[in-house]
Amino acid sequence: MPGLLKAVDRRIESQINFGYDVGRGFVVGEEECRQLLDHIVEHPGMRNKFKNRCDKMRLAVIKELGERRISTALTFLYSFSVI
């Protein structure tokens, strides 16, 4: 039984790390897109609208990544009755 729990824990950790890496990649992509908007969109109002949308999406993903890491850590600690 302990071997099964370790295997499940490794699988869960692998999936969490994969999701975290995808989220980080999204944040980097949003930052790069935001920088390119100055060269792509000429109209200042539209450019600012797109930049604001990029900022909102980026911050939402950063917030979610932080909350997930904290939530996962707490769930792990509760499962072993550490807390």
N, CA, C and O atoms as CSV, one atom per row, in Angstrom:
chain,resi,resn,atom,element,x,y,z
A,1,MET,N,N,0.805,-1.207,0.000
A,1,MET,CA,C,0.000,0.000,0.000
A,1,MET,C,C,0.851,1.275,0.000
A,1,MET,O,O,0.519,2.218,-0.719
A,2,PRO,N,N,1.942,1.337,0.785
A,2,PRO,CA,C,2.764,2.557,0.745
A,2,PRO,C,C,3.334,2.832,-0.648
A,2,PRO,O,O,3.465,3.990,-1.044
A,3,GLY,N,N,3.672,1.780,-1.390
A,3,GLY,CA,C,4.190,1.967,-2.748
A,3,GLY,C,C,3.157,2.592,-3.662
A,3,GLY,O,O,3.486,3.433,-4.498
A,4,LEU,N,N,1.904,2.182,-3.503
A,4,LEU,CA,C,0.826,2.741,-4.301
A,4,LEU,C,C,0.627,4.219,-3.980
A,4,LEU,O,O,0.425,5.036,-4.878
A,5,LEU,N,N,0.685,4.553,-2.701
A,5,LEU,CA,C,0.530,5.963,-2.304
A,5,LEU,C,C,1.662,6.818,-2.860
A,5,LEU,O,O,1.435,7.945,-3.300
A,6,LYS,N,N,2.868,6.290,-2.840
A,6,LYS,CA,C,3.996,7.044,-3.389
A,6,LYS,C,C,3.831,7.248,-4.895
A,6,LYS,O,O,4.122,8.324,-5.417
A,7,ALA,N,N,3.362,6.211,-5.585
A,7,ALA,CA,C,3.148,6.318,-7.028
A,7,ALA,C,C,2.072,7.352,-7.345
A,7,ALA,O,O,2.221,8.152,-8.268
A,8,VAL,N,N,0.993,7.328,-6.577
A,8,VAL,CA,C,-0.085,8.303,-6.778
A,8,VAL,C,C,0.417,9.711,-6.479
A,8,VAL,O,O,0.115,10.647,-7.219
A,9,ASP,N,N,1.183,9.866,-5.395
A,9,ASP,CA,C,1.737,11.182,-5.063
A,9,ASP,C,C,2.648,11.706,-6.166
A,9,ASP,O,O,2.601,12.888,-6.509
A,10,ARG,N,N,3.485,10.817,-6.724
A,10,ARG,CA,C,4.369,11.236,-7.815
A,10,ARG,C,C,3.565,11.671,-9.036
A,10,ARG,O,O,3.898,12.657,-9.693
A,11,ARG,N,N,2.510,10.930,-9.329
A,11,ARG,CA,C,1.662,11.264,-10.493
A,11,ARG,C,C,0.968,12.608,-10.288
A,11,ARG,O,O,0.918,13.433,-11.201
A,12,ILE,N,N,0.437,12.823,-9.096
A,12,ILE,CA,C,-0.232,14.097,-8.792
A,12,ILE,C,C,0.762,15.239,-8.870
A,12,ILE,O,O,0.468,16.281,-9.456
A,13,GLU,N,N,1.936,15.053,-8.283
A,13,GLU,CA,C,2.952,16.102,-8.313
A,13,GLU,C,C,3.373,16.407,-9.747
A,13,GLU,O,O,3.589,17.566,-10.100
A,14,SER,N,N,3.486,15.381,-10.563
A,14,SER,CA,C,3.851,15.567,-11.962
A,14,SER,C,C,2.797,16.393,-12.694
A,14,SER,O,O,3.138,17.300,-13.453
A,15,GLN,N,N,1.530,16.088,-12.474
A,15,GLN,CA,C,0.450,16.827,-13.122
A,15,GLN,C,C,0.393,18.277,-12.638
A,15,GLN,O,O,0.156,19.191,-13.429
A,16,ILE,N,N,0.609,18.482,-11.348
A,16,ILE,CA,C,0.608,19.848,-10.798
A,16,ILE,C,C,1.757,20.647,-11.393
A,16,ILE,O,O,1.576,21.797,-11.793
A,17,ASN,N,N,2.932,20.044,-11.453
A,17,ASN,CA,C,4.086,20.739,-12.032
A,17,ASN,C,C,3.863,21.059,-13.506
A,17,ASN,O,O,4.253,22.129,-13.973
A,18,PHE,N,N,3.239,20.141,-14.240
A,18,PHE,CA,C,2.943,20.388,-15.647
A,18,PHE,C,C,2.004,21.580,-15.791
A,18,PHE,O,O,2.239,22.459,-16.619
A,19,GLY,N,N,0.937,21.613,-14.986
A,19,GLY,CA,C,0.000,22.734,-15.030
A,19,GLY,C,C,0.665,24.044,-14.667
A,19,GLY,O,O,0.381,25.081,-15.267
A,20,TYR,N,N,1.549,23.998,-13.687
A,20,TYR,CA,C,2.271,25.197,-13.288
A,20,TYR,C,C,3.165,25.693,-14.425
A,20,TYR,O,O,3.234,26.894,-14.686
A,21,ASP,N,N,3.847,24.769,-15.097
A,21,ASP,CA,C,4.708,25.152,-16.224
A,21,ASP,C,C,3.898,25.746,-17.371
A,21,ASP,O,O,4.329,26.713,-17.999
A,22,VAL,N,N,2.737,25.178,-17.646
A,22,VAL,CA,C,1.864,25.727,-18.689
A,22,VAL,C,C,1.430,27.142,-18.315
A,22,VAL,O,O,1.438,28.040,-19.156
A,23,GLY,N,N,1.054,27.335,-17.062
A,23,GLY,CA,C,0.651,28.665,-16.599
A,23,GLY,C,C,1.777,29.670,-16.709
A,23,GLY,O,O,1.560,30.804,-17.138
A,24,ARG,N,N,2.980,29.268,-16.328
A,24,ARG,CA,C,4.129,30.171,-16.438
A,24,ARG,C,C,4.407,30.518,-17.895
A,24,ARG,O,O,4.737,31.660,-18.216
A,25,GLY,N,N,4.272,29.529,-18.773
A,25,GLY,CA,C,4.460,29.783,-20.203
A,25,GLY,C,C,3.436,30.771,-20.736
A,25,GLY,O,O,3.756,31.625,-21.563
A,26,PHE,N,N,2.195,30.649,-20.257
A,26,PHE,CA,C,1.145,31.581,-20.662
A,26,PHE,C,C,1.497,33.002,-20.222
A,26,PHE,O,O,1.333,33.950,-20.989
A,27,VAL,N,N,1.979,33.146,-18.994
A,27,VAL,CA,C,2.338,34.467,-18.471
A,27,VAL,C,C,3.459,35.081,-19.307
A,27,VAL,O,O,3.400,36.263,-19.644
A,28,VAL,N,N,4.464,34.302,-19.640
A,28,VAL,CA,C,5.565,34.811,-20.458
A,28,VAL,C,C,5.052,35.213,-21.844
A,28,VAL,O,O,5.444,36.251,-22.378
A,29,GLY,N,N,4.184,34.397,-22.418
A,29,GLY,CA,C,3.606,34.712,-23.727
A,29,GLY,C,C,2.795,35.996,-23.703
A,29,GLY,O,O,2.876,36.802,-24.629
A,30,GLU,N,N,2.013,36.190,-22.646
A,30,GLU,CA,C,1.225,37.423,-22.519
A,30,GLU,C,C,2.138,38.645,-22.410
A,30,GLU,O,O,1.845,39.694,-22.985
A,31,GLU,N,N,3.231,38.512,-21.680
A,31,GLU,CA,C,4.165,39.634,-21.551
A,31,GLU,C,C,4.798,39.975,-22.900
A,31,GLU,O,O,4.951,41.146,-23.248
A,32,GLU,N,N,5.159,38.948,-23.644
A,32,GLU,CA,C,5.749,39.189,-24.965
A,32,GLU,C,C,4.737,39.812,-25.924
A,32,GLU,O,O,5.074,40.725,-26.678
A,33,CYS,N,N,3.507,39.324,-25.898
A,33,CYS,CA,C,2.457,39.897,-26.752
A,33,CYS,C,C,2.214,41.353,-26.402
A,33,CYS,O,O,2.040,42.194,-27.284
A,34,ARG,N,N,2.202,41.645,-25.115
A,34,ARG,CA,C,1.963,43.021,-24.676
A,34,ARG,C,C,3.049,43.952,-25.226
A,34,ARG,O,O,2.756,45.067,-25.659
A,35,GLN,N,N,4.290,43.493,-25.205
A,35,GLN,CA,C,5.388,44.309,-25.719
A,35,GLN,C,C,5.284,44.518,-27.227
A,35,GLN,O,O,5.668,45.571,-27.736
A,36,LEU,N,N,4.770,43.525,-27.937
A,36,LEU,CA,C,4.663,43.632,-29.395
A,36,LEU,C,C,3.493,44.496,-29.851
A,36,LEU,O,O,3.450,44.920,-31.006
A,37,LEU,N,N,2.554,44.757,-28.964
A,37,LEU,CA,C,1.374,45.532,-29.354
A,37,LEU,C,C,1.740,46.929,-29.859
A,37,LEU,O,O,1.055,47.478,-30.723
A,38,ASP,N,N,2.815,47.501,-29.321
A,38,ASP,CA,C,3.228,48.828,-29.782
A,38,ASP,C,C,3.588,48.813,-31.272
A,38,ASP,O,O,3.432,49.822,-31.961
A,39,HIS,N,N,4.061,47.683,-31.758
A,39,HIS,CA,C,4.474,47.565,-33.160
A,39,HIS,C,C,3.344,47.078,-34.062
A,39,HIS,O,O,3.414,47.223,-35.282
A,40,ILE,N,N,2.308,46.503,-33.463
A,40,ILE,CA,C,1.241,45.899,-34.258
A,40,ILE,C,C,0.032,46.819,-34.385
A,40,ILE,O,O,-0.520,46.966,-35.476
A,41,VAL,N,N,-0.385,47.441,-33.283
A,41,VAL,CA,C,-1.619,48.233,-33.255
A,41,VAL,C,C,-1.259,49.715,-33.252
A,41,VAL,O,O,-0.549,50.193,-32.367
A,42,GLU,N,N,-1.756,50.425,-34.245
A,42,GLU,CA,C,-1.451,51.853,-34.361
A,42,GLU,C,C,-2.381,52.728,-33.532
A,42,GLU,O,O,-1.945,53.736,-32.976
A,43,HIS,N,N,-3.642,52.362,-33.443
A,43,HIS,CA,C,-4.619,53.183,-32.736
A,43,HIS,C,C,-4.358,53.098,-31.224
A,43,HIS,O,O,-4.405,52.013,-30.646
A,44,PRO,N,N,-4.081,54.256,-30.583
A,44,PRO,CA,C,-3.726,54.249,-29.156
A,44,PRO,C,C,-4.821,53.675,-28.253
A,44,PRO,O,O,-4.523,52.976,-27.285
A,45,GLY,N,N,-6.068,53.963,-28.562
A,45,GLY,CA,C,-7.160,53.455,-27.733
A,45,GLY,C,C,-7.270,51.941,-27.794
A,45,GLY,O,O,-7.444,51.281,-26.770
A,46,MET,N,N,-7.168,51.401,-28.988
A,46,MET,CA,C,-7.227,49.945,-29.149
A,46,MET,C,C,-5.999,49.275,-28.537
A,46,MET,O,O,-6.096,48.214,-27.922
A,47,ARG,N,N,-4.839,49.916,-28.717
A,47,ARG,CA,C,-3.610,49.364,-28.154
A,47,ARG,C,C,-3.719,49.265,-26.629
A,47,ARG,O,O,-3.348,48.252,-26.035
A,48,ASN,N,N,-4.230,50.327,-26.007
A,48,ASN,CA,C,-4.400,50.312,-24.548
A,48,ASN,C,C,-5.431,49.274,-24.106
A,48,ASN,O,O,-5.273,48.634,-23.067
A,49,LYS,N,N,-6.481,49.116,-24.901
A,49,LYS,CA,C,-7.498,48.109,-24.584
A,49,LYS,C,C,-6.883,46.709,-24.600
A,49,LYS,O,O,-7.127,45.911,-23.695
A,50,PHE,N,N,-6.093,46.417,-25.621
A,50,PHE,CA,C,-5.439,45.109,-25.713
A,50,PHE,C,C,-4.414,44.915,-24.593
A,50,PHE,O,O,-4.294,43.823,-24.036
A,51,LYS,N,N,-3.679,45.978,-24.270
A,51,LYS,CA,C,-2.700,45.882,-23.182
A,51,LYS,C,C,-3.392,45.611,-21.845
A,51,LYS,O,O,-2.922,44.803,-21.044
A,52,ASN,N,N,-4.506,46.291,-21.617
A,52,ASN,CA,C,-5.250,46.060,-20.379
A,52,ASN,C,C,-5.767,44.626,-20.308
A,52,ASN,O,O,-5.738,44.003,-19.246
A,53,ARG,N,N,-6.237,44.106,-21.434
A,53,ARG,CA,C,-6.715,42.721,-21.466
A,53,ARG,C,C,-5.571,41.747,-21.178
A,53,ARG,O,O,-5.745,40.781,-20.436
A,54,CYS,N,N,-4.404,42.006,-21.766
A,54,CYS,CA,C,-3.229,41.161,-21.500
A,54,CYS,C,C,-2.862,41.208,-20.018
A,54,CYS,O,O,-2.555,40.180,-19.414
A,55,ASP,N,N,-2.897,42.411,-19.438
A,55,ASP,CA,C,-2.562,42.550,-18.020
A,55,ASP,C,C,-3.542,41.786,-17.134
A,55,ASP,O,O,-3.134,41.112,-16.188
A,56,LYS,N,N,-4.840,41.894,-17.443
A,56,LYS,CA,C,-5.849,41.201,-16.638
A,56,LYS,C,C,-5.681,39.691,-16.717
A,56,LYS,O,O,-5.749,39.003,-15.698
A,57,MET,N,N,-5.463,39.176,-17.915
A,57,MET,CA,C,-5.286,37.731,-18.091
A,57,MET,C,C,-4.029,37.252,-17.373
A,57,MET,O,O,-4.041,36.224,-16.696
A,58,ARG,N,N,-2.951,38.003,-17.528
A,58,ARG,CA,C,-1.683,37.629,-16.911
A,58,ARG,C,C,-1.804,37.604,-15.399
A,58,ARG,O,O,-1.350,36.658,-14.756
A,59,LEU,N,N,-2.410,38.632,-14.825
A,59,LEU,CA,C,-2.565,38.700,-13.374
A,59,LEU,C,C,-3.507,37.618,-12.852
A,59,LEU,O,O,-3.290,37.081,-11.766
A,60,ALA,N,N,-4.546,37.297,-13.613
A,60,ALA,CA,C,-5.468,36.236,-13.197
A,60,ALA,C,C,-4.747,34.892,-13.141
A,60,ALA,O,O,-4.962,34.106,-12.219
A,61,VAL,N,N,-3.896,34.632,-14.125
A,61,VAL,CA,C,-3.161,33.360,-14.133
A,61,VAL,C,C,-2.132,33.335,-13.011
A,61,VAL,O,O,-1.968,32.307,-12.355
A,62,ILE,N,N,-1.442,34.432,-12.780
A,62,ILE,CA,C,-0.473,34.496,-11.683
A,62,ILE,C,C,-1.170,34.246,-10.348
A,62,ILE,O,O,-0.663,33.505,-9.506
A,63,LYS,N,N,-2.316,34.856,-10.163
A,63,LYS,CA,C,-3.071,34.664,-8.920
A,63,LYS,C,C,-3.481,33.207,-8.768
A,63,LYS,O,O,-3.341,32.629,-7.690
A,64,GLU,N,N,-3.984,32.614,-9.835
A,64,GLU,CA,C,-4.412,31.212,-9.795
A,64,GLU,C,C,-3.237,30.284,-9.502
A,64,GLU,O,O,-3.373,29.336,-8.728
A,65,LEU,N,N,-2.092,30.549,-10.114
A,65,LEU,CA,C,-0.911,29.719,-9.858
A,65,LEU,C,C,-0.501,29.789,-8.397
A,65,LEU,O,O,-0.163,28.769,-7.796
A,66,GLY,N,N,-0.528,30.976,-7.826
A,66,GLY,CA,C,-0.168,31.127,-6.418
A,66,GLY,C,C,-1.155,30.430,-5.504
A,66,GLY,O,O,-0.754,29.754,-4.556
A,67,GLU,N,N,-2.442,30.586,-5.778
A,67,GLU,CA,C,-3.467,29.951,-4.942
A,67,GLU,C,C,-3.390,28.433,-5.046
A,67,GLU,O,O,-3.583,27.734,-4.052
A,68,ARG,N,N,-3.111,27.919,-6.237
A,68,ARG,CA,C,-3.032,26.469,-6.415
A,68,ARG,C,C,-1.860,25.884,-5.654
A,68,ARG,O,O,-1.986,24.822,-5.044
A,69,ARG,N,N,-0.734,26.555,-5.681
A,69,ARG,CA,C,0.441,26.056,-4.962
A,69,ARG,C,C,0.153,26.011,-3.460
A,69,ARG,O,O,0.495,25.038,-2.788
A,70,ILE,N,N,-0.471,27.058,-2.942
A,70,ILE,CA,C,-0.791,27.098,-1.513
A,70,ILE,C,C,-1.825,26.034,-1.182
A,70,ILE,O,O,-1.678,25.313,-0.195
A,71,SER,N,N,-2.865,25.929,-1.994
A,71,SER,CA,C,-3.924,24.951,-1.763
A,71,SER,C,C,-3.372,23.529,-1.807
A,71,SER,O,O,-3.719,22.699,-0.967
A,72,THR,N,N,-2.523,23.251,-2.776
A,72,THR,CA,C,-1.945,21.916,-2.906
A,72,THR,C,C,-1.072,21.587,-1.708
A,72,THR,O,O,-1.122,20.473,-1.189
A,73,ALA,N,N,-0.283,22.537,-1.272
A,73,ALA,CA,C,0.586,22.300,-0.118
A,73,ALA,C,C,-0.246,22.025,1.135
A,73,ALA,O,O,0.074,21.122,1.908
A,74,LEU,N,N,-1.309,22.801,1.336
A,74,LEU,CA,C,-2.159,22.594,2.513
A,74,LEU,C,C,-2.874,21.251,2.455
A,74,LEU,O,O,-2.984,20.562,3.469
A,75,THR,N,N,-3.361,20.875,1.276
A,75,THR,CA,C,-4.021,19.575,1.118
A,75,THR,C,C,-3.054,18.445,1.437
A,75,THR,O,O,-3.410,17.475,2.105
A,76,PHE,N,N,-1.842,18.582,0.955
A,76,PHE,CA,C,-0.824,17.563,1.227
A,76,PHE,C,C,-0.556,17.463,2.730
A,76,PHE,O,O,-0.486,16.363,3.278
A,77,LEU,N,N,-0.408,18.600,3.387
A,77,LEU,CA,C,-0.119,18.581,4.821
A,77,LEU,C,C,-1.306,18.032,5.627
A,77,LEU,O,O,-1.110,17.292,6.591
A,78,TYR,N,N,-2.526,18.390,5.235
A,78,TYR,CA,C,-3.711,17.857,5.919
A,78,TYR,C,C,-3.816,16.352,5.754
A,78,TYR,O,O,-4.235,15.654,6.678
A,79,SER,N,N,-3.443,15.846,4.592
A,79,SER,CA,C,-3.574,14.408,4.344
A,79,SER,C,C,-2.653,13.595,5.255
A,79,SER,O,O,-2.932,12.430,5.539
A,80,PHE,N,N,-1.577,14.194,5.705
A,80,PHE,CA,C,-0.679,13.498,6.613
A,80,PHE,C,C,-0.830,13.972,8.050
A,80,PHE,O,O,0.002,13.670,8.906
A,81,SER,N,N,-1.894,14.716,8.304
A,81,SER,CA,C,-2.228,15.215,9.648
A,81,SER,C,C,-1.070,16.000,10.268
A,81,SER,O,O,-0.838,15.929,11.475
A,82,VAL,N,N,-0.347,16.748,9.431
A,82,VAL,CA,C,0.733,17.586,9.920
A,82,VAL,C,C,0.173,18.855,10.527
A,82,VAL,O,O,0.705,19.381,11.504
A,83,ILE,N,N,-0.913,19.343,9.931
A,83,ILE,CA,C,-1.533,20.580,10.423
A,83,ILE,C,C,-2.733,20.206,11.273
A,83,ILE,O,O,-3.417,21.085,11.798
